[in-house]
Amino acid sequence: MYKFRQSWVIVGLLLLAVVGCQSSPLPPIRTANHVDLPRFMGEWYVLGNIPTFIEKAAFNARETYALNDDGSVATTFSFRKGGFDGPVKTYHPKGFVGESDSNAVWGMQFIWPFKAEYRVLYVSEAYDQAVIGRSKRDYLWIMARTPTLPAERYAELLAIVEEEGYDLAKIRRVPQESE
C-alpha cells in the first residue's frame, strides 16, 4: 500500500512540474479590421509559410478563393510537390467566415466536421498582399497576387508577423516560378 501511494505522489509531482513549466499563453492575435470578401476572392501566391505537413516541399503554391452563394468560401489550394517539375497536388477545403463584423476569422474545413482556425492578420489596402495565421502561431501564410515581391516589402510583411509573436526562423520561403 505504501509503494502504491508513493507512486501516486510521484506522478502528481511530475504532473505539477509539467504544468508549472508551461509558458504563459500568447496574447490574442490581431486580425485585419475588416476584410472585403469580394475583393479578397481570387488567386493568391503563397510566398512564405510555416508549413503544414502537406506543404513542407511545396513549390508554386497558390490559393484561390471564390465566394459561394451561401456565404462560404470555395477554396483551391495547389502546389507542385518537391520541385518546379514535381507532381501537382490540389486540395479543396471550404472556408466559413466566422465573424460578420470583420470577416477576418474563418474556419477552414479540409475534412468534415473539423474546421481549422484561419485568421486574416493583414490585408493591404490594394488587396494585393495578405498574411494569414492562427492563434497558436503554428502555421502561417504570406501571400500576394504576384509570384514575387520586392525584398523590402517582404521584410515589412515579416515585421507584421514578428509583431504577432511568430518565430521568423520557422518561416519557409516558398519557391515560385511562372508556369
C-alpha positions, 0 to 999 in steps of 0.5 A, spaced: 500 500 500 505 504 501 509 503 494 502 504 491 501 511 494 508 513 493 507 512 486 501 516 486 505 522 489 510 521 484 506 522 478 502 528 481 509 531 482 511 530 475 504 532 473 505 539 477 512 540 474 509 539 467 504 544 468 508 549 472 513 549 466 508 551 461 509 558 458 504 563 459 499 563 453 500 568 447 496 574 447 490 574 442 492 575 435 490 581 431 486 580 425 485 585 419 479 590 421 475 588 416 476 584 410 472 585 403 470 578 401 469 580 394 475 583 393 479 578 397 476 572 392 481 570 387 488 567 386 493 568 391 501 566 391 503 563 397 510 566 398 512 564 405 509 559 410 510 555 416 508 549 413 503 544 414 505 537 413 502 537 406 506 543 404 513 542 407 516 541 399 511 545 396 513 549 390 508 554 386 503 554 391 497 558 390 490 559 393 484 561 390 478 563 393 471 564 390 465 566 394 459 561 394 452 563 394 451 561 401 456 565 404 462 560 404 468 560 401 470 555 395 477 554 396 483 551 391 489 550 394 495 547 389 502 546 389 507 542 385 510 537 390 518 537 391 520 541 385 518 546 379 517 539 375 514 535 381 507 532 381 501 537 382 497 536 388 490 540 389 486 540 395 479 543 396 477 545 403 471 550 404 472 556 408 466 559 413 467 566 415 466 566 422 465 573 424 460 578 420 463 584 423 470 583 420 470 577 416 477 576 418 476 569 422 474 563 418 474 556 419 477 552 414 474 545 413 479 540 409 475 534 412 468 534 415 466 536 421 473 539 423 474 546 421 481 549 422 482 556 425 484 561 419 485 568 421 486 574 416 492 578 420 493 583 414 490 585 408 493 591 404 489 596 402 490 594 394 488 587 396 494 585 393 498 582 399 495 578 405 498 574 411 494 569 414 495 565 421 492 562 427 492 563 434 497 558 436 502 561 431 503 554 428 502 555 421 502 561 417 501 564 410 504 570 406 501 571 400 500 576 394 497 576 387 504 576 384 509 570 384 514 575 387 515 581 391 520 586 392 525 584 398 523 590 402 516 589 402 517 582 404 521 584 410 515 589 412 510 583 411 515 579 416 515 585 421 507 584 421 508 577 423 514 578 428 509 583 431 504 577 432 509 573 436 511 568 430 518 565 430 521 568 423 526 562 423 520 557 422 518 561 416 519 557 409 520 561 403 516 558 398 519 557 391 515 560 385 516 560 378 511 562 372 508 556 369 
